Amino acid sequence: MVTQTKTLASRRRRRDNIFGYLFISPQLLGLFLFVLFPVVASVYLCFTQWNFIDFPVWVGLDNFKTVFADRVFYKAVGSTAVYLVLTVPLTMLVSLTLAILTNRPSKLLKFYRAAFFLPMVTSTVSIALVWFWIYEPTSGILNQTLRFIGISEPPSWLLDVFWSKIAVVIMSIWLKMGYYYIIFDAGIKNIPKVLYEAAEMDGATSFQKIKKIMIPLLSPVMFFVSIMLFIDVFNMFNEVYIMTKGGPDFSTYTLVMYIYFSAFGGRFNMGQAAVGSMVLFLFVGVITLVQFKIARKKVFYE
C-alpha cells in the first residue's frame, strides 16, 4: 500500500513537472532564440567574415585587428564617452531639480508632469527633425535668438566638430529628462513627511532638508537612474542618425552607429559589426558592475 502511494505521488510530481515545463516553454524558447543564440552567434561571427549571402569564412583575429586599427571606431568610442560624461550627470541633475521644484501643491502639477513626460511618448524621429530645424545655422530659431541678444556669429551647431557633440547632448537631455523626472518625483513622494517636520523643528532650512534628508534617501533611486541612463546613452542611435548621420567627420558617431554601418551601411561586414557589439557589451557590463560595487558600499550599507 505504501509503495503504491509513493508510486502515485511520483507520477503526480512527474505530471506536474511536465505541465510546468510546458507552461514555461514559450519563455524558454524566446530566451534561447532571442538572447542565448544571438550572443553565441555574435561571438562566433567575431572570428569570421560574412556578408549575409555567402557562408561565414573563419578569419581568426583579423576582424579585431581591423576594428582596433580603424580611426572611425576610436571616434565612435570617444563620442560615446563624451555623451556619457555629459548626458548622464546633467540629465540626472535636471530631472532631480525639476522633481524638487514641483514637489509642492500646485494646480498646474498635472500639466507639468504631462509636459515633461511628453518627449518620451513622442516619436524620436519627429523630435530629431524638430531639433534639426532648431539648430539650422541661418534660419534656425536658436541662432536667430542668439543673434537677437547680440551674438553676431552663433555656432554652426551641426556643422562644427565641437558644437555638434554639444548639440546632441542638449537634445538628449531634453529627450530623456521627462522619464527620469517621473522616477525622481515618485521617489521624493515616498520619503516620510515626518522627517521634514522634525528637521523644521530643529531649524533646518529648505536647502539643508534637501541635502541631509532628500538626497541620501534618494540614493537607491539615483543608482537605478544612473544605470538606466548609462545603458540608454550607450544605445543612442535614432536622434544622432537623423540629425547628423554621425558627422561632421564622424564627430558625433556612436558605437551603435559604428555597428549599424559596419553591418548594413553598404559594407555588410558582420564580423566587424560583431566585434563592435562585443566591445559595447563589455563597456556596458563593466560600467554596470562598477556601479553595483560602488552602490553596495554607499547606497545599501550606509
Residue, then its C-alpha position, 0 to 999 in steps of 0.5 A: m500500500v505504501t509503495q503504491t502511494k509513493t508510486l502515485a505521488s511520483r507520477r503526480r510530481r512527474r505530471d506536474n513537472i511536465f505541465g510546468y515545463l510546458f507552461i514555461s516553454p514559450q519563455l524558454l524558447g524566446l530566451f534561447l532564440f532571442v538572447l542565448f543564440p544571438v550572443v553565441a552567434s555574435v561571438y562566433l561571427c567575431f572570428t569570421q567574415w560574412n556578408f549575409i549571402d555567402f557562408p561565414v569564412w573563419v578569419g581568426l583575429d583579423n576582424f579585431k585587428t581591423v576594428f582596433a586599427d580603424r580611426v572611425f571606431y576610436k571616434a565612435v568610442g570617444s563620442t560615446a564617452v563624451y555623451l556619457v560624461l555629459t548626458v548622464p550627470l546633467t540629465m540626472l541633475v535636471s530631472l532631480t531639480l525639476a522633481i524638487l521644484t514641483n514637489r509642492p501643491s500646485k494646480l498646474l502639477k498635472f500639466y507639468r508632469a504631462a509636459f515633461f513626460l511628453p518627449m518620451v511618448t513622442s516619436t524620436v524621429s519627429i523630435a530629431l527633425v524638430w531639433f534639426w530645424i532648431y539648430e539650422p545655422t541661418s534660419g534656425i530659431l536658436n541662432q536667430t535668438l542668439r543673434f537677437i541678444g547680440i551674438s553676431e556669429p552663433p555656432s554652426w551647431l551641426l556643422d562644427v566638430f565641437w558644437s555638434k557633440i554639444a548639440v546632441v547632448i542638449m537634445s538628449i537631455w531634453l529627450k530623456m529628462g521627462y522619464y527620469y523626472i517621473i522616477f525622481d518625483a515618485g521617489i521624493k513622494n515616498i520619503p516620510k513627511v515626518l522627517y521634514e517636520a522634525a528637521e523644521m523643528d530643529g531649524a533646518t532650512s529648505f536647502q539643508k532638508i534637501k541635502k541631509i534628508m532628500i538626497p541620501l534617501l534618494s540614493p537607491v533611486m539615483f543608482f537605478v537612474s544612473i544605470m538606466l541612463f548609462i545603458d540608454v546613452f550607450n544605445m543612442f542611435n535614432e536622434v544622432y542618425i537623423m540629425t547628423k548621420g554621425g558627422p561632421d567627420f564622424s564627430t558625433y558617431t556612436l558605437v551603435m552607429y559604428i555597428y549599424f554601418s559596419a553591418f548594413g551601411g553598404r559594407f555588410n561586414m558582420g564580423q566587424a559589426a560583431v566585434g563592435s557589439m562585443v566591445l559595447f557589451l563589455f563597456v556596458g557590463v563593466i560600467t554596470l558592475v562598477q556601479f553595483k560595487i560602488a552602490r553596495k558600499k554607499v547606497f545599501y550599507e550606509 
